[in-house]
Structures are given as structure tokens and as C-alpha cells.
Amino acid sequence: MASLKLNSHMIKNAFVLFIVNEKFRYHSRRTGALADKDNIEEFGCEMNFTINDISDIKLKDTSALKFDHKGHLLTHDLTAREMKNLFLTISTGDFSSYDAFICFISSYGEAGGISGVDGETIPIQFIVDQFIANDEYRTLVGKPKLFFTQNCRGIDKGTFSVFHGDNENDIDAIADSGYNIPISMPLAADALVAYSSATGYESFRSKEMGSCFINKLTQVLRRHAHQMNLTDMLTIVNDEVDRMASVEGKEKQMPCFTSNLSKAVYFEVDLSEFNLSEVDLSELAASQKPTAL
């Protein structure tokens, strides 16, 4: 059998930026969103990644960013303008000491973008462009730039079951805006964008366990990062989310991703720090029984 050997990106020291929007001005609270935050932080900490810490990227101007009273960067419950300012500022950082940039976003949304807590939307294309199309800041050239977005991309009439059958399920209910904006990336971008659902469909979350996509994504990464490349792991995520039972055979949530990575992406894992014993997808699988919303 012929074997295909690809060059690879090995991620050992990544800069992770995540945004979790929970409390909205004109929409219901995204109960369970903080579980996404916990899952992202748990994965990042096990991998020894830098998480929302801008002290090492030599930003020249941080006046547009939000900080708490201890000087820590605030990345939760941001308006669209605050998200825009965050990405415009972070993208100017010096990532020379990092071998990848990883971004997680959990919020409401629509086909074309991510909603801030004020209900305004920032296009996903704008976010990605800041890190792949800025010639002035070149420290991420040739390095993986990975974006994972949890948000609705329109509404379908199917009925879904999420996680525990006895949980009250919640829908990230934002109507389809009519936008259908594909990500268009330069050929040499080395970027990947993973969406929680296909264009025109909703994304779902449990009030206890967080969003389906982020939960499955971090579970699969924690389980397989020591032995599998990223796109193979995302295929498993697609399968795990697709296996979540729906009621009456209607449509199910299906994540998708677009990539122009020029090399296979692997994570260099310190198994002494990676607590594989806590990762057990079988517990989730056993609990996935259909329940009407």
C-alpha cells in the first residue's frame, strides 16, 4: 500500500485567545456558556499553552482592550465593537516565541458572523483576515492559525437532543440573516476555521455541559492530541456531534471546517501533564438519548 508522507507543523507553545459571551442585552442568557470557558481552559492548561495572557506579545497600544482590576485581559461578554478592537489589537502582537495562534469563540451568531452582547455582529472573515492578511505584522507567517467558532449560522426546523436526556436543552436561537459569506483565505495563509454547524443551521448547548461543539472538540483534543493530527481529530468531532440523537429523525447539527493548512498539524504533548484518565467520551455517548425540547 502506498503511503503519503506530509510535512508537519508541531504545536508545542501556542498562544490561545478565547471569547465567551454569556449575558446579552437583547437576547436570553446563554446559560451553560461558562462550561465552554472551563473546557477551553482545561485543555489549554493541560497543553501548557498561553491563554489570554498578552504580557509576552509586546503590544504597543492596549488602550482599546478591557482589563479587570488586577490587570487581566477581559474577553467575556464583549460587544461587537469590543471584539473588533480585541482582534485588531491582538493581531499586532509579536508571536515570535509561539508556534501557533489558536482562537476559540463561543457566542450567539448568524451565517455571516459572531454576535456581541449588544446584538451587533462581527464577520468571521474580518476576524480571520486580521491574522492572515496583515503584511505589517509577520510573526505568524508559516505558522498554524486555528479558529474554532461556536455560534448559530442560521435556523433549521429540526428538533435536537443535546447531552443528558433529563436536561433542559437550550438553543442558540439567532435567525438566519440571509448572509452566506464563505471564508476566503490566501493560499499561503496556513489557517483553519472550524464551525460548530454548517451555514444555515443552528448550534446547540446544554445548560450544564456547555455547547455541543466546544464540549466535543475539547474532549476529542484531550483524548487524541498525543497521537493524531488536527484534521483527523476534527473529523472525529464531526462524527461525535452527528451521532447525537435527534427526535423523529429530523436534521442534526453537523460541524464543518475549511482549511488551507500546508502541513499536517500535530500537538506536542507532555503526557505527564495530560490527564487522559479524565477523558471518557463513553460517558457522554451513554447519555445521548432523544428528548423533545
C-alpha positions as CSV (number, residue, x, y, z in Angstrom):
1,M,0.0,0.0,0.0
2,A,1.4,3.4,-1.0
3,S,1.9,5.8,1.9
4,L,1.6,9.5,1.8
5,K,4.1,11.4,3.9
6,L,3.3,15.1,4.7
7,N,5.4,17.7,6.3
8,S,4.0,18.7,9.6
9,H,3.5,21.6,11.9
10,M,4.3,20.6,15.5
11,I,2.5,22.8,18.1
12,K,4.2,22.9,21.4
13,N,3.9,26.5,22.5
14,A,0.6,28.1,21.3
15,F,-1.0,31.4,22.1
16,V,-4.7,30.9,22.8
17,L,-7.3,33.6,22.7
18,F,-10.8,32.8,23.7
19,I,-14.1,34.8,23.9
20,V,-17.2,33.6,25.7
21,N,-20.3,35.8,25.5
22,E,-23.0,34.8,28.0
23,K,-25.1,37.8,29.0
24,F,-26.8,39.6,26.1
25,R,-28.7,42.9,26.2
26,Y,-31.5,41.8,23.8
27,H,-31.3,38.0,23.9
28,S,-31.7,35.4,26.5
29,R,-28.7,34.5,28.6
30,R,-26.5,31.7,27.1
31,T,-26.8,29.5,30.2
32,G,-24.0,26.9,30.1
33,A,-21.6,29.1,28.2
34,L,-19.3,29.2,31.1
35,A,-18.8,25.5,30.7
36,D,-17.3,26.3,27.4
37,K,-14.8,28.6,29.1
38,D,-13.9,25.8,31.6
39,N,-13.5,23.2,28.9
40,I,-11.2,25.5,26.8
41,E,-9.1,26.5,29.8
42,E,-8.8,22.9,30.9
43,F,-7.5,21.8,27.5
44,G,-5.2,24.8,27.2
45,C,-3.7,24.3,30.7
46,E,-3.1,20.6,30.1
47,M,-1.2,21.6,26.9
48,N,0.8,24.3,28.8
49,F,-0.4,26.9,26.3
50,T,-0.5,30.6,27.0
51,I,-4.2,31.5,27.5
52,N,-5.4,35.1,27.1
53,D,-2.1,36.4,28.5
54,I,-0.8,39.3,26.4
55,S,2.2,40.0,28.6
56,D,4.6,38.3,26.2
57,I,3.5,39.5,22.8
58,K,4.8,43.1,23.1
59,L,1.7,45.1,22.2
60,K,2.4,48.8,21.6
61,D,-1.1,50.0,22.3
62,T,-3.6,48.3,24.6
63,S,-5.9,51.3,25.1
64,A,-8.8,49.6,23.2
65,L,-8.7,46.5,25.4
66,K,-10.7,45.7,28.6
67,F,-9.0,44.7,31.8
68,D,-10.2,43.7,35.3
69,H,-8.9,45.4,38.5
70,K,-6.0,43.0,38.6
71,G,-4.9,43.9,35.1
72,H,-6.1,40.7,33.5
73,L,-7.4,40.8,30.0
74,L,-11.2,40.6,29.8
75,T,-12.6,38.5,26.9
76,H,-16.1,37.6,28.1
77,D,-19.4,39.4,27.4
78,L,-17.9,41.7,24.7
79,T,-19.8,43.9,22.3
80,A,-19.1,43.6,18.6
81,R,-17.0,46.8,18.8
82,E,-15.0,45.4,21.7
83,M,-14.4,42.1,19.9
84,K,-13.3,44.1,16.8
85,N,-10.9,46.2,18.9
86,L,-9.6,43.0,20.6
87,F,-8.7,41.3,17.3
88,L,-7.3,44.5,15.7
89,T,-5.0,44.9,18.8
90,I,-4.0,41.2,19.4
91,S,-3.1,40.8,15.7
92,T,-0.4,43.4,16.1
93,G,1.4,41.3,18.7
94,D,4.8,39.7,18.4
95,F,4.2,35.9,18.2
96,S,7.9,35.1,17.5
97,S,8.1,32.9,20.6
98,Y,4.9,30.9,19.7
99,D,4.5,28.3,17.0
100,A,0.7,28.7,16.6
101,F,-2.2,31.1,17.2
102,I,-5.5,29.4,18.4
103,C,-8.8,31.3,18.8
104,F,-12.0,29.9,20.4
105,I,-15.2,31.9,20.3
106,S,-18.5,31.0,22.0
107,S,-21.4,33.3,21.4
108,Y,-24.7,33.8,19.5
109,G,-24.3,34.4,15.8
110,E,-25.7,34.1,12.3
111,A,-24.5,32.8,8.9
112,G,-22.0,35.6,8.4
113,G,-20.6,36.3,11.8
114,I,-20.4,36.4,15.6
115,S,-22.8,38.4,17.8
116,G,-21.6,40.7,20.5
117,V,-23.6,41.1,23.7
118,D,-25.1,44.3,22.1
119,G,-26.6,42.3,19.3
120,E,-24.3,43.7,16.6
121,T,-22.3,41.2,14.5
122,I,-18.6,41.0,13.6
123,P,-17.9,38.9,10.4
124,I,-15.8,35.8,10.9
125,Q,-14.0,36.8,7.7
126,F,-12.9,40.0,9.4
127,I,-11.5,38.1,12.4
128,V,-9.5,35.7,10.3
129,D,-8.2,38.4,8.0
130,Q,-6.5,40.2,10.9
131,F,-4.1,37.3,11.3
132,I,-3.6,36.2,7.7
133,A,-3.8,39.4,5.6
134,N,-1.7,41.9,7.5
135,D,1.7,42.4,5.9
136,E,2.9,44.7,8.6
137,Y,3.0,42.0,11.3
138,R,4.7,38.9,10.0
139,T,5.5,36.8,13.1
140,L,2.7,34.3,12.3
141,V,3.7,33.7,8.7
142,G,4.1,30.0,8.1
143,K,2.5,29.1,11.5
144,P,-0.9,27.5,12.0
145,K,-3.7,29.9,12.7
146,L,-6.6,28.0,14.1
147,F,-10.1,29.4,14.7
148,F,-12.9,27.5,16.4
149,T,-16.3,29.2,16.4
150,Q,-19.4,28.1,18.4
151,N,-22.4,30.0,17.1
152,C,-25.6,29.6,15.1
153,R,-25.2,30.0,11.4
154,G,-29.0,30.2,10.6
155,I,-32.0,28.3,11.8
156,D,-33.4,24.9,10.7
157,K,-36.7,23.5,11.8
158,G,-35.3,20.2,13.1
159,T,-35.6,19.2,16.8
160,F,-32.5,18.2,18.6
161,S,-31.5,16.4,21.8
162,V,-28.3,17.6,23.5
163,F,-26.4,15.5,26.1
164,H,-28.4,14.3,29.1
165,G,-31.9,13.2,28.3
166,D,-33.1,14.8,31.6
167,N,-31.5,18.1,31.0
168,E,-33.5,21.1,29.8
169,N,-31.9,21.9,26.4
170,D,-31.3,25.3,25.0
171,I,-31.0,26.6,21.5
172,D,-28.6,29.3,20.4
173,A,-31.5,30.9,18.6
174,I,-30.5,33.7,16.2
175,A,-32.4,33.9,13.0
176,D,-30.6,33.4,9.7
177,S,-29.7,36.9,8.4
178,G,-29.6,35.8,4.8
179,Y,-25.9,36.2,4.7
180,N,-23.9,33.4,3.1
181,I,-20.3,34.5,3.5
182,P,-17.6,31.9,2.7
183,I,-14.2,32.2,4.3
184,S,-11.7,33.2,1.5
185,M,-8.1,32.7,2.6
186,P,-4.9,33.5,0.8
187,L,-3.2,30.3,-0.5
188,A,-0.3,30.7,1.9
189,A,-2.4,31.5,5.0
190,D,-1.8,28.3,6.9
191,A,-5.2,28.8,8.5
192,L,-8.1,26.6,9.6
193,V,-11.6,27.7,10.6
194,A,-13.8,25.2,12.3
195,Y,-17.5,26.0,12.7
196,S,-20.0,24.4,15.1
197,S,-22.5,24.0,12.3
198,A,-22.9,24.3,8.6
199,T,-24.2,27.5,7.1
200,G,-28.0,27.9,7.6
201,Y,-28.2,25.7,10.7
202,E,-28.3,26.2,14.4
203,S,-25.8,25.2,17.1
204,F,-26.9,23.8,20.5
205,R,-25.7,23.7,24.0
206,S,-26.5,22.1,27.3
207,K,-27.2,24.4,30.3
208,E,-24.9,22.1,32.4
209,M,-22.2,20.9,30.0
210,G,-21.9,23.8,27.6
211,S,-22.2,23.8,23.8
212,C,-22.2,20.6,21.9
213,F,-19.3,21.6,19.7
214,I,-16.9,23.0,22.2
215,N,-17.6,20.1,24.6
216,K,-16.9,17.5,21.9
217,L,-14.0,19.4,20.5
218,T,-12.1,19.7,23.7
219,Q,-12.9,16.2,24.7
220,V,-11.5,14.8,21.4
221,L,-8.5,17.1,21.5
222,R,-7.7,15.9,25.1
223,R,-8.2,12.3,24.1
224,H,-6.3,12.2,20.8
225,A,-3.8,15.1,20.7
226,H,-1.0,12.8,21.7
227,Q,-1.4,10.6,18.7
228,M,-3.4,12.2,15.9
229,N,-3.3,15.2,13.6
230,L,-5.8,18.1,13.9
231,T,-7.9,17.5,10.8
232,D,-8.3,13.8,11.7
233,M,-9.5,14.9,15.2
234,L,-11.9,17.4,13.7
235,T,-13.4,14.5,11.6
236,I,-14.0,12.6,14.8
237,V,-15.6,15.8,16.3
238,N,-17.9,15.9,13.3
239,D,-18.8,12.3,13.8
240,E,-19.4,12.7,17.6
241,V,-21.7,15.6,17.1
242,D,-23.5,13.9,14.2
243,R,-24.2,10.9,16.4
244,M,-26.1,13.0,18.9
245,A,-29.7,11.7,18.5
246,S,-32.4,13.9,17.1
247,V,-36.1,13.5,17.6
248,E,-38.3,12.0,14.8
249,G,-35.3,11.6,12.5
250,K,-35.0,15.3,11.7
251,E,-31.8,17.1,10.9
252,K,-28.9,17.0,13.3
253,Q,-26.1,19.5,14.0
254,M,-23.1,19.0,11.8
255,P,-19.9,20.9,12.4
256,C,-17.6,21.7,9.4
257,F,-14.2,23.2,8.8
258,T,-12.3,24.9,6.0
259,S,-8.6,24.7,5.8
260,N,-5.6,25.8,3.7
261,L,-3.0,24.3,6.1
262,S,0.0,23.4,4.0
263,K,1.2,20.8,6.6
264,A,-0.4,18.3,8.9
265,V,-0.8,19.9,12.4
266,Y,0.2,17.9,15.4
267,F,0.3,18.8,19.1
268,E,3.5,18.0,21.1
269,V,2.0,16.6,24.3
270,D,3.7,16.2,27.6
271,L,1.8,13.1,28.8
272,S,2.8,13.7,32.4
273,E,0.6,16.8,32.2
274,F,-2.1,15.4,30.0
275,N,-4.7,13.7,32.2
276,L,-6.0,11.1,29.8
277,S,-7.8,9.2,32.6
278,E,-10.3,12.0,32.9
279,V,-11.2,11.9,29.3
280,D,-14.0,9.4,28.7
281,L,-16.3,10.0,25.8
282,S,-18.2,6.8,26.6
283,E,-20.0,8.6,29.4
284,L,-21.3,11.2,27.0
285,A,-22.3,8.5,24.5
286,A,-24.3,6.6,27.1
287,S,-26.2,9.8,28.0
288,Q,-27.2,10.8,24.5
289,K,-30.9,9.8,24.4
290,P,-33.5,11.7,22.4
291,T,-35.6,14.2,24.3
292,A,-38.1,16.8,22.9
293,L,-37.2,20.4,23.6
